[in-house]
Amino acid sequence: MVTKVCETRVGNVLAGWNHLTGIGPTQIRSASGARIQTASGEWRDDYIMGWGSCLLGHDSYIIKESISQALSSGFLQQYETETHQLLSERFCAAVPCAEKLRLVNSGLEATMYATRVARAVTGKRLIVKFEGHFHGLNDTLSWNIDSSPRSGAAFASGDLERLPGTIGIPDELGQLTVPVPWNDLSSIQAVFQSHARDIAGIILEPIALNIGCVKPDEQFLQELRALATEHGALLIFDEILTGFRGNIGGAQKDYNVTPDIVTYGKAFGCGIPIAGIAGKSEFMDVIAPRGPRAN
């Protein structure tokens, strides 16, 4: 009899994007607060913290208590509860643009929904994104994720050469995304001149944390807000990394710029898989069951 051996993790990582190229696969025995214990027993400081998700630290007592309370009411319920309602009310009270909240499982889902809403509301196809900004591994948003060194050409129309962030994405999907340089107002103005009739929305990290911590230039977010409004496009803030950190209301409250749609993840659940998309009622209501399932 031949025993089949199955490797449970491809490349010894739990998630495909979380490979540490500098040190390779890391297996831990335990974790507490901001420290992890390696398989050899050594304790080390953790500067990654679940790629930003462990806002309250590893093995948080608050999170464990919350999980225990939720389990006491039943496991894997597929219905809403009073707790869901309370969460939504508190979320909408804290986040300036949030009039309604839709809960999802990951930031990838949240940004996918956000771009879908923008296209449904405007009837247009194109989404403008910024070079170096990461919005999850959606096929239409996984373009020009890296920014240093830039290897793509810049066009006179203001946009950049489409560079896929991973294999397996058809080139045709890149034509639905318009990548532009971060903090380059003239480029995005040129993009709107070239594609204005077909731009459904602008999506961005209000602070570019995927490439370090590059803040927006003074008045840059305000200019984006004005451009989106002028051309009938939705402004989408990806606050998956900025949300609940510097300000409970997110970067939109810090910079006093209100987007139409906002996406949250990572720190939203402090390591638990939960995320959300929120925004103005008129835009959130296009999602089923409020809105139509298809045209």
QUIGIVEN-V119146 format. One record per backbone hydrogen bond with DSSP energy under -0.5 kcal/mol. CO is the residue of the C=O (numbers start at 1). NH is the residue of the N-H. E is the energy in kcal/mol with one decimal. If there is no record, write none. Layout:
BEGIN
co: {CO/CO}
nh: {NH/NH}
e: {E/E}
END
This chain:
BEGIN
co: {1/2/4/5/6/9/9/10/15/19/20/27/30/32/33/34/35/36/36/37/37/38/42/44/45/48/49/49/50/53/54/57/58/60/61/62/63/64/65/66/67/68/69/70/71/81/82/83/84/85/86/87/88/89/90/91/91/94/95/97/100/102/104/106/107/108/109/110/111/112/113/114/115/116/117/118/119/126/126/127/128/129/130/136/138/138/141/142/144/153/155/159/162/163/166/168/170/170/171/171/172/173/174/176/177/178/179/180/181/183/184/185/186/187/188/189/190/191/192/195/196/198/198/198/200/201/202/204/204/206/207/208/209/211/213/214/217/217/219/220/221/222/223/224/225/226/227/228/229/234/234/235/235/235/236/236/237/237/239/240/242/247/247/250/250/251/252/257/260/261/262/263/264/265/266/266/266/269/272/275/276/277/278/279/279/280/280/281/283/284/287/287}
nh: {3/4/6/7/8/11/12/13/18/21/24/39/37/35/58/46/32/38/44/29/30/41/38/36/47/52/52/54/53/55/57/60/33/64/65/66/67/68/69/70/71/72/73/73/74/85/86/87/88/89/90/91/92/93/94/94/95/96/98/99/279/277/275/110/111/112/113/114/115/116/117/118/119/120/121/122/123/200/201/178/203/180/133/135/141/142/143/165/132/161/158/155/164/144/169/170/173/174/174/175/175/176/177/127/179/129/160/131/184/185/188/189/190/191/192/193/194/195/196/198/199/125/126/200/234/128/236/206/238/216/209/214/212/213/215/208/220/221/223/224/225/226/227/228/229/230/231/233/232/202/236/237/260/261/204/238/239/263/243/267/245/244/250/253/254/255/257/259/280/237/278/239/276/268/269/270/271/272/274/104/264/102/262/99/100/283/284/285/286/287/290/291}
e: {-0.5/-0.5/-0.6/-0.5/-0.5/-0.6/-1.3/-0.7/-1.9/-1.0/-2.8/-1.7/-3.2/-2.2/-3.1/-3.0/-2.6/-0.6/-3.0/-3.6/-1.3/-2.0/-3.1/-2.6/-0.7/-1.6/-0.6/-2.1/-1.4/-2.1/-1.4/-0.7/-2.2/-2.4/-2.5/-2.1/-2.5/-2.3/-2.3/-2.2/-2.6/-1.6/-0.5/-1.2/-1.5/-1.7/-2.5/-2.5/-2.4/-2.3/-2.4/-2.6/-2.6/-1.6/-1.3/-0.6/-2.3/-0.6/-1.3/-0.8/-1.6/-2.3/-2.4/-1.9/-2.5/-1.9/-2.7/-2.3/-2.2/-1.8/-2.9/-2.1/-2.1/-2.4/-2.9/-2.1/-2.1/-3.1/-1.3/-2.8/-2.8/-1.9/-2.0/-0.6/-1.0/-1.7/-1.9/-3.1/-2.8/-2.9/-1.8/-2.8/-0.5/-3.4/-0.5/-0.6/-1.4/-0.6/-1.0/-0.6/-1.0/-1.5/-1.2/-2.1/-0.6/-1.8/-2.3/-3.1/-1.2/-0.8/-1.6/-2.2/-2.0/-2.1/-2.0/-1.7/-2.0/-2.9/-1.4/-2.7/-1.0/-0.7/-2.9/-0.7/-2.5/-2.8/-3.4/-0.7/-3.2/-0.6/-1.8/-1.9/-1.4/-0.6/-0.8/-2.5/-2.4/-0.5/-2.1/-2.1/-2.3/-2.1/-2.5/-2.7/-2.1/-2.5/-2.0/-2.7/-1.0/-2.5/-0.6/-0.5/-2.3/-1.8/-1.6/-0.6/-1.0/-2.2/-2.3/-0.8/-1.4/-0.8/-2.2/-0.9/-1.5/-2.9/-1.6/-0.7/-1.5/-2.4/-2.6/-1.9/-2.5/-2.5/-1.2/-0.7/-1.0/-1.7/-1.6/-2.7/-3.0/-2.8/-2.8/-2.3/-1.6/-1.3/-2.6/-2.3/-1.4/-1.5/-1.2/-1.7}
END
